[in-house]
Amino acid sequence: MSHEADATRRAPLSRARVLLAAVALADDAGIDALSMRKLSRELGVVPMALYKHVANKDELLDGMVDVVVGEIDPPDPDVDWKTAVRQRILSARRALLRHPWASRAIESRTTPTPVVLEYLDSMIGMFRAGGFSVDLTHHVMHALGSRALGFSQELFDEPQSPDPQVRAAGLREMSARYPHLVEVAARVDHDEESVVGPGCDDQFEFEFALDLLLDGFDRLRRRGWSST
């Protein structure tokens, strides 16, 4: 073991060190491989030592989400609202691409942490500063949904057999029953390397949907739209 690794293991345990080690472990092995026992081994401490800094695994996951959200760039005050929002959301997406487990962790949280609330508050502030009413901003945030944090939720997973003959036979059967669905599915290029959600949630499609939303929001803002 290197002197650097020895020094790291001897460093005083802190909440920040626990969270960073947990993020690194999830990055390497996936969120399902994360456990307090494995994390304690990684840090060279007994499992009980972790509980002085995180009460349980839920609090650990909350803290890990906070670490990822903390990587998102702050708003750029020198650009218009649409550019600023777009840049911020794409920065959030880059953070999630660096940590492929993070979207699942975010979806699993039932109560947002102060760090997540601060991020969402900042997002809302960007729309309000851009001339959006409270009413329109409320509906905008609903429309953005998880995209505000850099990922989108697909309708369905797309499990596929590795056998090309089995896939072809399944496609023929589906074509007879669902011709329009198969027409579109066979036409588009799916991103097999996507790491934020399954299926077609690649960078192009994420930005395509984001730009449609932002353009639509802008039209409503200029019209002075109100839900009443």
GIBELSUL-V283755 format. One record per residue. PHI is phi in radians with two decimals (none if undefined). PSI is psi in radians with two decimals (* if undefined). Layout:
PHI,PSI
PHI,PSI
This chain:
none,2.43
-1.27,2.80
-1.08,-0.61
-1.12,-0.77
-1.14,-0.69
-1.06,-0.76
-1.12,-0.69
-1.09,-0.75
-1.18,-0.51
-1.47,-0.22
-1.11,2.55
-1.02,2.42
-1.29,2.42
-2.50,2.88
-1.05,-0.76
-1.06,-0.75
-1.15,-0.69
-1.09,-0.80
-1.17,-0.74
-1.13,-0.67
-1.16,-0.67
-1.14,-0.73
-1.08,-0.78
-1.11,-0.69
-1.15,-0.75
-1.15,-0.65
-1.06,-0.72
-1.38,-0.73
-2.03,-0.15
1.66,2.73
-1.16,-0.54
-1.19,-0.42
-1.46,-0.13
-1.37,2.26
-2.57,2.78
-1.09,-0.63
-1.16,-0.81
-1.13,-0.67
-1.15,-0.70
-1.12,-0.66
-1.11,-0.70
-1.08,-0.62
-1.56,-0.15
1.26,0.60
-2.27,2.94
-1.36,2.63
-0.95,-0.64
-1.09,-0.44
-1.12,-0.50
-1.18,-0.57
-1.27,-0.13
-1.32,-0.27
-2.07,-0.49
-2.39,2.27
-1.20,-0.56
-2.89,-3.09
-1.19,-0.57
-1.06,-0.77
-1.17,-0.59
-1.10,-0.80
-1.12,-0.69
-1.00,-0.81
-1.14,-0.64
-1.13,-0.73
-1.05,-0.73
-1.04,-0.69
-1.06,-0.79
-1.16,-0.80
-1.08,-0.57
-1.15,-0.28
-1.46,-0.17
-1.28,2.36
-1.09,2.54
-1.22,2.85
-1.11,2.56
-1.55,2.00
-1.33,-0.13
-1.77,0.20
-2.21,2.92
-1.21,2.88
-1.03,-0.71
-1.17,-0.77
-1.11,-0.74
-1.11,-0.77
-1.13,-0.78
-1.06,-0.80
-1.07,-0.74
-1.15,-0.77
-1.17,-0.69
-1.21,-0.53
-1.15,-0.70
-1.07,-0.70
-1.13,-0.71
-1.07,-0.67
-1.08,-0.74
-1.24,-0.54
-1.17,-0.55
-1.26,-0.42
-2.26,1.41
-1.03,-0.35
-1.39,-0.27
-1.16,-0.62
-1.10,-0.71
-1.12,-0.72
-1.11,-0.73
-1.09,-0.77
-1.14,-0.47
-1.40,-0.25
-1.37,2.30
-1.61,-0.42
-2.29,2.13
-1.17,2.52
-1.38,2.89
-0.98,-0.58
-1.14,-0.78
-1.17,-0.72
-1.08,-0.68
-1.12,-0.70
-1.10,-0.82
-1.14,-0.67
-1.06,-0.72
-1.13,-0.70
-1.08,-0.80
-1.06,-0.71
-1.07,-0.57
-1.16,-0.71
-1.19,-0.73
-1.11,-0.71
-1.17,-0.42
-1.46,0.07
1.73,0.19
-1.42,2.43
-1.25,2.87
-1.06,-0.72
-1.05,-0.91
-1.14,-0.70
-1.06,-0.68
-0.99,-0.83
-1.29,-0.56
-1.05,-0.78
-1.15,-0.63
-1.12,-0.74
-1.15,-0.68
-1.16,-0.74
0.96,-2.33
-1.17,-0.29
-1.06,-0.47
-1.04,-0.45
-1.86,0.22
1.67,0.17
-2.53,2.79
-2.17,2.67
-1.71,2.11
-1.34,2.70
-1.13,-0.79
-2.48,2.64
-1.25,2.80
-2.22,1.19
-1.16,2.40
-2.36,2.51
-1.22,2.47
-1.25,-0.24
-1.45,2.03
-1.08,-0.56
-1.20,-0.68
-1.15,-0.71
-1.10,-0.76
-1.11,-0.73
-1.13,-0.72
-1.12,-0.66
-1.15,-0.70
-1.12,-0.72
-1.15,-0.73
-1.14,-0.66
-1.04,-0.64
-1.21,-0.54
-1.71,-0.61
-2.31,1.19
-1.07,-0.70
-1.23,-0.70
-1.07,-0.79
-1.23,-0.62
-0.99,-0.79
-1.27,-0.76
-1.09,-0.63
-1.38,-0.38
-1.42,-0.70
-1.42,2.76
-1.66,2.06
-1.50,2.56
-1.62,1.71
-1.22,-0.29
-1.69,0.14
-1.02,2.39
-2.06,-0.04
-2.01,1.58
1.48,2.78
-1.47,3.00
1.28,-2.27
-1.63,0.21
-1.37,1.14
-1.67,3.13
-1.09,-0.73
-1.06,-0.83
-1.18,-0.61
-1.10,-0.84
-1.21,-0.61
-1.03,-0.87
-1.17,-0.69
-1.08,-0.79
-1.15,-0.66
-1.04,-0.78
-1.11,-0.83
-1.11,-0.71
-1.10,-0.73
-1.15,-0.72
-1.03,-0.72
-1.12,-0.72
-1.08,-0.77
-1.12,-0.70
-1.07,-0.79
-1.19,-0.49
-1.41,-0.16
1.19,0.63
-1.06,2.52
-2.44,2.50
-1.26,-0.23
-1.72,*
